[in-house]
Amino acid sequence: MVEQQEASEDAVMTRIGQAIMLLHGGDREEARNRFGALWSELGADGDALHRCTLAHYMADTQDDPGDELAWDLRALTAAEGAGGGRAAEHRDLPAVRAFYPSLHLNLAADYLKLQRPDSARIHLHRARAAAESLADDGYGGGVRAAIDRLELRLREQ
């Protein structure tokens, strides 16, 4: 039973990964459609890592900044709900936590697009604090550089 559940979870991550590849390949509409179908399948009580990952990338498929914000908020809510007592979520808690710098960075960018600089500054501060736990690798360096770029843009506001 546990092996079957883990295989099912791996299948969900594979499907999320396939939609991410479509998004990165430039097919935002098909990626949005696949993410939407997966979101419906997962439901509100689905695995936190799946919901967080899916909403995080679904935000990138949105044309409207308000919709993008809504999906980024869903991703943050899923991340904050991790570890709510289910074994799968406990196992994935470090992976969910690794999303925090990027989640807050995206929220800061969303609020800046919506001309809400005070909210953007709050999330940029949270992104910088969360980024302290990232490794000094390509991902960590990229997130920190993006935080620095957004901070410069905010100073110009």
Stockholm file with secondary structure:
# STOCKHOLM 1.0

chainA/1-157         MVEQQEASEDAVMTRIGQAIMLLHGGDREEARNRFGALWSELGADGDALHRCTLAHYMADTQDDPGDELAWDLRALTAAEGAGGGRAAEHRDLPAVRAFYPSLHLNLAADYLKLQRPDSARIHLHRARAAAESLADDGYGGGVRAAIDRLELRLREQ
#=GR chainA/1-157 SS CHHHHHHHHHHHHHHHHHHHHHHHTTCHHHHHHHHHHHHHHHCTTSCHHHHHHHHHHHHTTCSSHHHHHHHHHHHHHHHHTTTSSCHHHHHHHHHHHHTHHHHHHHHHHHHHHTTCHHHHHHHHHHHHHHHTTSCSSHHHHHHHHHHHHHHHHHHTC
#=GC SS_cons         CHHHHHHHHHHHHHHHHHHHHHHHTTCHHHHHHHHHHHHHHHCTTSCHHHHHHHHHHHHTTCSSHHHHHHHHHHHHHHHHTTTSSCHHHHHHHHHHHHTHHHHHHHHHHHHHHTTCHHHHHHHHHHHHHHHTTSCSSHHHHHHHHHHHHHHHHHHTC
//
